[in-house]
Amino acid sequence: MGRGALCWLRRWLPLLLIWLMATAADRAWLAADQAAPAWDQADYLNSAVDHGRALGLLPGGEWSGWRDFLLLSPKIPPLASLVHGVVMAVAGELPDQASWALAIWHGLLLLALDGWARQLHSPRLAILALILAALSPGLISLRVNFTLDLALTAVTTAALWQLWRWQRPAPHGGRWVQALLAALGLAAALLVKQSAILVLAAPTLWAVVTGIGQHRRRLQLLAGMALVLALILPWLHQNWITAIGGTHRAVVDSARSEGDPPVFSLASLLYYPRLWWQQLGALPCLGAVAGPGGGGGGPPGGGGG
């Protein structure tokens, strides 16, 4: 085996093995569970079937133009349903068969974590991040439930990674390819679910503020913004009323009816930190507590890419 092949194996084998083992565990769980899809899961499955038929990939449908296609997703953007419909055309329309799409989203999440950790620090950190992600109870739950949560997590993580790559000082950052990839990631996240803006707004604004003063990056920002708008506006133009109304009902009205605390109250701000132990598992939480006292580690290996 040549040196190039060995380097390739060292680079990609840990990621591939972790993804394969996690996928095998997920498929075993789905095969043993055989539970009927709940309301949300059934809704997303139906949406995937509708989009697959609209693309002409599933029986009983044919392509009838972009306008009709975009109208299939009046409240939630169509990207995830489009991907799910394509997967159904290959794997089948049954819930367990359609769940192969979740393995694809999980692979994207692991790929983003692996690349980000390697560029931020080292291959060791990348492997640790992959293991923790594969064992996280919160992510395991998403991997066996046919919703948009795993897709949103994966694409938003990839978008943040690409935005970080572009924002780095030269010569590692500020490249045209990085700017376009970041724009594609931002658009993809928003086209999976508009709530991605809650995570992406502040980092994107910071990237704009820090890059607008540099001529080269200013041009890249303008090109990136144009690309994001070009990808999002066709769907938003057709569905902006229902998207805004649906988001208001799903977020504001439901919070009121369920008695949720006000947004900026202490109970609201502490809602997710209280769930860290449950969602991340004991190992990452204990590591986070012990880390500050553990001393050191080697210097970051942050490099190119």
N, C-alpha and C positions, 0 to 999 in steps of 0.2 A: 504494500500500500504506500502510495507516494506521500510526500510531506503535505501537499495541498489537501489530499483527502483526509489526512489526520487532523489538520487544522480545521477542516470543515466539520469533522465529527466532534471535535472538542468544542466548537462554537455552537452547533445546533443539537447535538445528541441530548444534553440535559433537558432542553426545552421540549424536544420531541417525546422523550420518555415520560416526563411529568404530564404532558398533555395526554398521551396515550393511556397512562395509568388512571388519570382522573376521568377520562372519557369512558374507559372500561368500567370503572366503578359506577359512574352515572348510568350507563346502559344497563348494568346489572340491577340497579335500584329501580329503574323504570320498568324493566321486565318483571320484577317481583311485585311491584306496587299495583299496577293495572287499575288505578283509581280513575274514575270518570273525571274529566276536566271540570274545574270550578268555573264560576261565571266569567271571570276575567280571562282565564286561559282559553275558554271556549270562544270568547269574543275575538281574541287575537288569532286563534286558529281559523275562524271564519274569515277574518280579514285577509289572512295569508292565502286562503283558497280563492277569495274574490280577486286578489291581485294576480295570483297565478293564472286564473282563467282569463283575466283582462289582458295578460301578456300572450295568451294563446298557448300556454305551456301545459295547462291542465284540461282534462276533458270537459266539454260543455262551454268553452269560451273561445273568444277570438279577439284580436287586437282591433279596437275601435277608435283609436286616436288618443292623443295626450290629454285632452280636456276630460273625456270620460274616465280616463285612468286616474287623473288627479282628484276627481270628484269622489272616488272610492274611499278617500281618507279625509273626511271633512273636519275632523277634530284633532287627529294625531297624524303627523307627517308619515309619508309612505315608505321610507327607505327600509325599515325593518320588515314590513309586510312584503315588500318586493323581494328581499333576500329570502324570506321564509317561503314565499311562493315558488321561487326557483328551486330551493331545497326540496320542497314537496314534489316538484316535477321529477326529481331524481330519486328521492328516497321513498316517496309515498305520502298519502294524505292522512293516514292514521296518526293520532296524537304522538305515539312513541316514535313513529317514523319521522314526523315533522320535527321532533325534538333534536334531530341531528343538527339542526340550525344552531341550537344552543352550544354544541361542541365547537362550531365555527366561531361563534362570538367568544367563547372561552379561549380558543386558540389566539384570537386577536388580542384579547386582554393579556395573555401570557407573553405574546410577542412584544407588546408595548412595554410591559414591566421589565422584560429581559433587556431590551434595547436601552431603556432609560437607565436602569441600574448599572449596566456596563459602562455607559457614557458618563454617568454621574460618579461612579466609584470604581467598580471592579467586577470581574466575572463571578467572584465569590458572593458578592452582594446580589448579583442577578439570580444565582441559584437559590439563595436564601429567600429572595422575594417570590420566586416561582413556587417554592415549597409552601411558604406561608399562604400564598394566594390559593393554591390547590387545596389546602387544609382548612381554610377559613370557613367556619360554619355558615356565615352569612352568604358567601359566594357559592358554597355547596348547595344551599337552598335555591339560589337563583338558577343553578345549572340543571335542575330537574323540574322547574316550573316554567311553563311556556308563557312568559310575559315579556315585556320590553326591558325589564330591569337589567338583565345581563348584557343585552345589546347596548343599552345606554351607558352602562359602566365601562364596557370595553371601548366603545367609540370615543367617549369623553376622555378616558385615560390616554388613548392614542392621540387625541387632539392636544391635550396638555403636554404630552411628550414632544410632539412636533413643534408646538409653540415655544417650549423651553429650548429646543435645539436651535431654533431661529434666533431667539433672544440672546443667546450667549455672545460674549465679545468675540470679535474677529481674532484669529482666523477660523475658529470653530463654528461661529454663527454668522448670521447675516447673509446667507447665500440665497440665491433665487429659488433653487430647488426646495430648500427648507421653508421658504416663505409660502410657496405654492402648496407644499404638503401640509403645512399648518392651516392654510385656508381650506383645503379639502377636508381636513379633520374637523375643523369648526363647523363647516357646512354639513358634513355627515352627521355629527352629533346633534345638530339642530333638526336634521331631517329624520332622525330616529325619534326624538321627542323634544318638544320645545322647552321642557323644563331643564334641559342641559344648560340653558343660559344662566341658571342660578349658580352653576359651578364655573362656567367659562367667562362670565362677564368681567369679573375683577382681573383675572390674569390677562385677558385680552386687552382691557383698558390699560393695564400697566405696560404691556408690550407696545401699545400705541404711544403712550407718553414717553417711554424711554427710546423709542425708535424714530419718532417724528423729527427729531433734530438732526438726523443724519441723512444726507441727500440720497444715498443708495437705498437705505432702509425706508425712506419716505416713499420712494417709487415702489418698493416691494409691498409696503402697506397698502398703497392705492390699488395695486394689482390684486393683492389678496382680498381686499374688501370688495372689489369688483367681481372676483370669482365667487365669493360667498353669496353675494346678492344674486348673481346670475343663476346659482344653483337653488337658492331658497325661494326667490320671488315667484317662479311659475306656480308652485304649490300654494304659496301664501296669497297670491292674487286671486286664485279660485276659491279659497276657503278661509279668508281672514276673519269673516264674521263668525262662522261656526267655531273656528279655532279659538278666538278670544272668548266667546261665550262658553264653550266647553271647558276651557282652562279655568274660567271664573267659577263655574259650577263645581268642577273637580277639586279646586283648591280652597276658594274662599267660602262658598256655600256649604261644602261638606265639612269644613273645619268648624263653622258656626253650629251646624246641626249636631255634630259629634261632641261639642263642648270643648274643643281644643283651646289651649291658652293663647293669649295674644302673641304676635310674632316676636316682639322684643322683650317679652317677660322672661324672668329667670327660668321658669319651668320650661319654656319653649327653647331657650338657648342651651339648656342642659339635656334636652330630650335625646339627642344622638350620643353624646358622651356617656349617658347612662346605659346605652345599648352596646358600647364597645366590647365589653367582656363577652356578651352573648354572640355578637356578630363576628368578632375577630378570633375568639377562642382564648383559652388560658395562656398558651405559649407566647403569642405576640404581646399580650398585655403584661405578663410577667417580665418579658424581655425589655419592654419599654420602661418599666419601673426600675429594673436592675441596670439598664444601659448606662445612665449617667454615672453610676458608681463603678462601672466595669473598666474604665480607663481606655483608652485608646484605639487600637487598630492602626493600620498603615495609612499612608497618605493617600488621598484620592487619586485614582488613576485616570480621571476624566479625560478623555482625549477627543479625538476627532469624530467624524461621522455626521 
